Amino acid sequence: MNWILLSVFANVTATFFLKLSSTTTSTLLIRDARIASLAAALAAYFIAFISYRQSLVSLQVSTAYALITSSTAMLVGLMGVMIFGDTIGTIKVIGFILICVGIVFISM
């Protein structure tokens, strides 16, 4: 289960840095920060890939994939709301609740 958690954390981290790298400002300092953010995103995706591979050693592919994708989707959605100011409405809240319920059922 530790490999699953590492993969989820690495995926969320990679998405965060990918969002930071997508700024549209073109000053030299910002451009260097965008390149560094993109490099950090690639490194995090590499860690996610390796940890996902390791999780497949002990888990069924259907369980591992479902846990990683659903947990990542939920955490990235929450990160978008909390850090990047994405809007959240009733439908998103219901979706997050359903994802949580699905994660519980998949983990059993």
C-alpha positions as a printed Julia matrix, in Angstrom:
108×3 Matrix{Float64}:
   0.0    0.0     0.0
   2.97   2.35    0.52
   3.75   2.22   -3.19
   0.17   3.27   -3.98
   0.44   6.24   -1.62
   3.76   7.28   -3.12
   2.32   7.04   -6.62
  -0.71   9.16   -5.68
   1.46  11.75   -3.94
   3.86  11.88   -6.9
   0.98  12.26   -9.39
  -0.55  15.11   -7.39
   2.86  16.77   -7.03
   3.52  16.43  -10.76
   0.15  17.99  -11.58
   0.89  20.88   -9.23
   4.23  21.59  -10.89
   2.73  21.14  -14.35
   0.15  23.81  -13.51
   2.94  26.12  -12.28
   4.86  25.57  -15.5
   1.89  26.67  -17.59
   2.01  30.34  -16.62
   1.83  32.78  -19.51
   4.22  35.47  -18.26
   7.34  35.77  -20.4
   9.93  37.5   -18.2
  13.29  35.77  -17.9
  12.87  34.94  -14.21
   9.4   33.52  -14.75
  10.61  31.54  -17.79
  13.35  29.91  -15.68
  10.8   29.1   -12.97
   8.54  27.53  -15.62
  11.38  25.34  -16.85
  12.23  24.3   -13.27
   8.55  23.53  -12.6
   8.35  21.44  -15.75
  11.49  19.51  -14.74
  10.0   18.91  -11.28
   6.77  17.67  -12.89
   8.68  15.23  -15.09
  10.67  13.95  -12.1
   7.48  13.48  -10.09
   5.81  11.63  -12.98
   8.86   9.35  -13.17
   8.55   8.59   -9.44
   4.82   7.96   -9.92
   5.54   5.57  -12.78
   8.12   3.58  -10.81
   5.98   3.41   -7.67
   2.95   2.32   -9.72
   5.05  -0.45  -11.23
   6.11  -1.55   -7.74
   2.51  -1.54   -6.52
   1.63  -3.97   -9.3
   3.96  -6.54   -7.73
   1.56  -7.04   -4.81
  -1.81  -5.77   -6.07
  -4.16  -6.67   -8.89
  -3.94  -4.2   -11.76
  -7.64  -3.36  -11.48
  -7.29  -2.47   -7.82
  -4.01  -0.55   -8.12
  -5.1    1.48  -11.13
  -8.49   2.34   -9.67
  -6.98   3.43   -6.35
  -4.31   5.58   -7.97
  -6.53   7.29  -10.53
  -9.47   7.94   -8.22
  -7.33   9.18   -5.34
  -5.29  11.37   -7.65
  -8.41  12.83   -9.29
  -9.92  13.68   -5.93
  -6.76  15.22   -4.49
  -6.0   17.21   -7.65
  -9.57  18.51   -7.63
  -9.23  19.6    -4.02
  -5.83  21.13   -4.75
  -7.34  23.09   -7.6
  -9.98  24.52   -5.31
  -7.7   25.22   -2.36
  -4.54  26.43   -4.11
  -5.5   27.6    -7.59
  -8.93  29.04   -6.82
 -10.95  26.69   -8.99
 -14.68  26.97   -8.46
 -16.57  24.28   -6.63
 -20.27  23.65   -6.83
 -22.75  21.08   -5.66
 -22.01  18.7    -8.52
 -18.27  18.68   -7.74
 -18.94  18.07   -4.05
 -21.2   15.14   -4.91
 -18.52  13.84   -7.28
 -15.85  14.03   -4.57
 -18.13  12.17   -2.15
 -18.79   9.45   -4.73
 -15.05   9.11   -5.4
 -14.43   8.7    -1.64
 -17.11   6.02   -1.45
 -15.62   4.28   -4.48
 -12.14   4.32   -2.94
 -13.51   2.66    0.21
 -15.26  -0.06   -1.82
 -12.22  -0.69   -4.02
  -9.95  -0.97   -0.98
 -12.07  -3.71    0.62
